[in-house]
């Protein structure tokens, strides 16, 4: 499914005049070695351009839904790590990214623009992508705000003060490239620049999206859609050493995908015994919602066990659970913070999962009742539109598949 927006004449690339040189090179961010107070003084002496500072045209993302989701998280990461939890600064950063996407000198995907050069320690375009800043995760609330600003920027919102800026820096540093660009705006302590000549005019910003958004390893900790697009071995590297408080943030962000009514609908009945829960789950609900039910029941408990069934007749009424009923279990979740362990498991004969590591290991072979000759067995349809819940959303865990959580 694609969420296409109709192209307008302004979105169609205009022919480049014959006398215009090739697009300028995109230089890495290299700074002059200066004390901050000297850098501030140098920057203050550079006058702002007196030429018009037209606002950019609205940009509406035209890729697939999956690509759009990745683009939003890439843009949100740029806003948060470049500007912090500041709405005005994030909007300015988002506008620069969109401007770059439209300019011939830069990659033609949002993630390509943001993470350009991130594979090199000194060649990245946005410093947060290669200086280790992403080891620090935003709170779920701050990440949600950053995603909202990114979503708006990809849905037609324009931050007019920075015009057609493609570069910026704080006023206490002096990049080597700043003297060759037009200084056009200031947002708090950040200075914004555009290229001189034709390449800084509106006519140069007629490009657009081309190709799918890549999955970014650095975003595996924050983004379901990026994590799901990476090979498992890459995800393992990206999540290695993730502190348990960060996993708690991931759990909270996962829960925010579900409104309370959805969680309540999936949870039909609960029997509790201390930190353990038996739950009758609604089979018609998304299987991902089962994990949301478990996280809601567990709350802030350091140890918690949730065991879920979708067949009321097979659902135990108390603990301990008889072995004869374990074979009918549909879902389980176990958390043990003292062992840095948290893992959900599904009965994959009942609910298909993209990751086989999320499947329970069958305890016993289920014996079916004899069926009269000639009677057909109705096959339950596989749930539609199921998506895997990444392990990082509810905590990384050893690869141990069991029907019943035992820790």
N, C-alpha and C positions, 0 to 999 in steps of 0.2 A: 504494500500500500504506500502510495506517495502522497504527500501533502503539498501539491504544486500550487504556486501562485502565478498568475498570468504575468508575462513579461510586459513591461511598458517600454515605450520608445527610449526612455532614459536608461533602461537596463541593457539595451543593445549596444555593444561596443562600437564607438565611433572610429572611423579610420584615422590613423595617426598621420599628421601632416608629413609630407615628404622631407621637409627640412628639419625635422625634430630628431635629435640624436637618440641612441638606444636608451632604454630605461637606466637610471643610475644604479650602480651596484649597491647591494644591501650589505653594509659593513657591520661587523660585530661590535658590541658595546665595549669599547676600550676607553678607559678614563685617564686623563692627565693626573699625574701625581701631585696633588695640591692639598694643603690643609683646607678644611671646610670653609673657614672664614674668607680665605683668598678666593675660593671657587665662587662663593656668594657674591663677592665684589666683582669678579670678572663677568659673571652672568648678568649682574645689574647694569653693567656698562653697555651690554648689547641691546640696542633699541628694538622695540616691537615693529614688525612690518606695518607700513601705512597702507598697503594694498588691501582691497576688500577681503574679508574673512567669511566667505559664504558657508552656510551650513551644509552638511552632507545630505544627500537624498535618503529617504527611508529605505531600509534594507529589510526584505522579508525572505527568510530562509526557504529554499525551494527543494531541499533534498528529501530523502525518505524519512519516515518517523524515527527509525533507528539512528540515522545519521544526525538528525536534528537533536536527539537526546545526547549524543556524544558531543555535538557542537556546543550545546548549552553548558555541559560540564567543563569543557575546555575553556570556554569564555568566562565561566564563573571562577575557575581557578586563576585565570589572569587577573580578574578584578579583585579577588580576595587577597592574593599574595602580593600584588603590586600596590594596592591601595589600602589594604586592611579592611576592617568592617566599617567602611565609610562610603555611603551611597553616592555622594557626588564624585568622589575619586574613582569609584568602580565604574560609574557611567562614562567618565572620561576615558578610562582605559578601554572599556568595551567599544567605544566609538573609534579609537585608534585601531583596534583589531579589525573592525568592520571596514574602515578606510583602507587598511593594508590588503584585505581580501579583494577589494575592488581594483586595486592598483596592479598594473602588469609586472611590477618588480617583485611581487611577493607570491607565496603559495596560494592556491585557489581553494583551500578548505580552511575552516575556522581553526581546527586543531593543528593543521599544518602551519598556519601563521603563528599561533601562540607558542608552539613547541619547535619552531624552526631553530636548528642548531643546538638543540638540547642535548644531543649526543656528545657534544664537545664541551669540555670544562670551561673554555673561555670564548666559545663562539656562539652562545645562545643570544637570541634577540631580546628575550625577557629574562632577566637575571634569576628569577625564582626557579626557572626550569633546570638550572644547572649549578646552583650554589647550595643545595641542601635544604632550602627553606621549606620544601614540601614534607620534610620529616615531622613538621608541626602541623597538626590537623585543626581545622576550624571547629568550633562548636556546631552542633546540628542546627541551631538557630541562625548562626552567622552564615553557614553554608546555604541554608534555605534562602536567606536574603540575597546572597550573591547569585544564586540560581535564578531568582526572580528578576534581578536586573539584567542578567544575561538573556533570559527569555524575552524580556521586553526589547532588548537591543536587536534580537533576531526576528522580531515581529513588527518592526516599523518605527520603534522609538528612536529618536535622534537627540544626541546631546550637542546642542548648537554651539556652546562656547568654544569648543576645540576645533570647529570647522572641519577642514580636510587634513588635519594633522596625521602624520604617519610615524612621528617620533616624539618622545618626551624623555625628560630626566628630572631628577630633583635639583633644586637650585644650589645644593652644597657639593655637587660634582660637576666636572666639565668633560664630557665626551669629546674625542677628537673630531667627530663629525658635526658637532653643534655649530661651528663657525661657518659651515658651508650651506646651512639651511636657513629658511625664513622663520624667525621667532614670531609666533602668531597669537599665543594665549598663555595665561597662567591660571592654574587652578590650585589654590592654596600654595604649597611649596613646589609644585610641579610646573615645569615649563614645557610648552608644546610647540612643535615645529612641523613645517611641511617643506617639500622640495621646492627649489626655485625654478623659475621658467615654466614651460608648458607642462612638465610632469607634476607640478603642484596646482594645476588648474582643474576645475570640475570635469573638463573633457577627458582628462586622463583616468578618471575614476569611473569607468564604464564597464569594468570587468565584473565577474561574478563567480559563483560557485562552480567548480568543475571537479568531479570525482567524489568518492565516498570519504567520510571522515575516518581517519585511522584510529585504532584503539591505542591509548597512551598508557604505557606501563606505570608512569608516575601517578596516574589517577586511579590505579587499582584499589587503593585504600579508601577512596572517597566515592567512586562512581560504579554502580552496578553495571551500567551499560558498557563501560570501558573494561571492567573486569571480565565480563562475559565474552568479550571479543578477543581475549588474549589466550594463548596456549596455557594449559595448566602449569607447566614448568615455569613459565614467565610469571604467572600469578604467584606461585610459591616464592619466587625471588622477591617480588614486589611486596609481599606481605610478611616476609621473614623478619622476625624480631618485633612485630607490631605489639606494643604494650597493651595490657588488658584494658586500661582506661580508654585507649583509642578504639578498642573493639566495642566497648560500651557506647561510645559515640556512634559507631556504625550501627549498633542495634537500635539506637534511638532514631537515627535517620531512616532505617528500614521501617520502623513502626509508623513514622510520619507518612508513609505511603498509603496507610489505611485509616479510614475514618472510623470512629467508635462504633457506628452502626454496622459496618462490615465485619468488624471483629466480634461484635455481639451476635450477629447472625450465624457466624461460623461456629460459635461456642454454644451448644444447645443445653449442656448440663455438665456440672463439675462436682466431683467428689474430692475432697482434700484431706490430707493427713500430714500435718506439719509442712514440710517443704516439698511434698510430692502431691501430684494431682492426676486424677483420672478424668478424662474429658470425653464427652460425646460430641463429635464434630459433625457439621453439616456437609454431607458429601457433595452437595451442589455448589458449595463455596469454592473459591480458588484455593488450591492446595498451599499456595504461598500464605494465605490467610491463617493457616494452621500455625505457622511459625509466629505470626503476629499474636495469635491467641496465647501461645506458650510464653512469649516475651512479656505479654501483659500480665499473665498469672504470676510469673517469676518476679517481676518488678526488680527490686534492688537486691534480692537474695543472693548470697554468695554461693549457696548450693541450691539447686532446684531440679526436679525431675517432673516431666510432663509426659503422660502416656495417653494417646488419643485413639478412639475408635469411631467409625462412621456407621456401624451396624449396632443399633440399640440392643438387639438380642445378645450380642457378643460383648457388650460393654460391662466390665465388672462394677459391682456396687460398692466395693470396699477394697482396702489393702489387707493382706498381700494379694496380688493378682494370681489366680490359678494358672498353671502352665497351659491348661487346655484353652484358655482365652487369649493367651499371648499371640497365638498364630493369627488371630483376626485383627491385630493392632494395625492401624493405618498410619500412625505418625508418632514419633517420640522426640523429645528434646531433653538434653542433659547439660547442666552447667555446673562446673566445679571450679570456682575461681582459685582455690588453693593450689590446684594443679594446672591452672591456666588452660582450662578445657571448656569448650562449649560447642555442641554439635546437634543439629537437627537431622532426623532421618525420616524417610517416607517409605511406605509400602509401595514399591514401584510396579507391582502387579496391578495395583489399584490406581496409582497416580504416577504418570510418567514424569521423569525428571531428566533434564539435559545432562546432568552430572551423575554418573553411576556411583560416585562416592557418597551421594546423598540417599542411596537405597539401603533399606534394611536387608540383612541377610536372613533368609527364611529359616525359621527354627525347625519346623516339621512340615511334612507334606500334608496339605489339607485334603481330607477325604470327602469327596462329594457324595451326596445321597443318590441312590439309584434313580434313574429317570425312566419313565415309561417308554417302551419301544415306540419309535417314530416321533417322540416329542423333541422339539428343537430347544436348544439352550440359548437363551437370549444373552448376547454379549453386551456387557456394559460399555458404553462409548467412552473412549479416552477423553479426559477433560480438554476442552479447547483452550487455545491461547495460554498454555501454561508456560511460565518462565522460571528458570532456575533461580533459587535464592542463593547468591554467592556465599561461600562459607564465611567470608570476612564480614558479611552483614550480621552474622550471629556468632562470630568468633571462630578463629582458625582452630583446627583440631587434628589429632592424629588420625590416620586412615584406618579406622576400626568400624566395621559394619556389623551391627547386631540389631536384633529385633527389639530387645529391651535394653534401655540404658542402665548400666550397672555401677557406674562410679558414684 
